[in-house]
Amino acid sequence: MTNNNLVNKNTASLNALSDSFILLFEADRRRIYAYIYAFVMDPNIADEIFQETSVLLWRDFEKFELNTNFSKW
């Protein structure tokens, strides 16, 4: 397999992973934000925590088992 084929395969895998994450995350984003806001009761702080949480979820998404409950993960 050539380097270009490996890059294309890795890019396709990353795109599929990204698409899966976006679908699951968008379905729960309001619930996640509301959960955070309930603790801090400040929209600016909630926005910062939500952003950090989003990055952490994306960074660890490869550990998520597809066809399991994203909300509980």
Number of C-alpha atoms within 10 A of each C-alpha: 5 7 8 9 10 11 11 12 12 12 12 12 12 13 12 12 15 14 12 13 19 14 10 14 17 11 13 13 15 11 12 16 18 13 13 20 18 10 9 12 11 11 12 11 13 19 14 12 16 19 13 11 15 15 12 11 16 16 10 9 17 13 10 14 10 13 6 9 10 15 12 5 10
